Amino acid sequence: MILPGQRLPIVIAMRPVDFRRGHDGLAATIQNELGLDP
């Protein structure tokens, strides 16, 4: 749940993303390209 006043990082995509990959494919892209923990 997102609570008011909570600090959340915002990540903006600079390149197009293929949403046909599904949740697992997008999470893998986040890990590989950005080095973040989805």
Protein Blocks (a to p, Z undefined) as FASTA:
>chain_A
ZZehiacdddddfbdcdfknommlmmmmmmmmnopaZZ
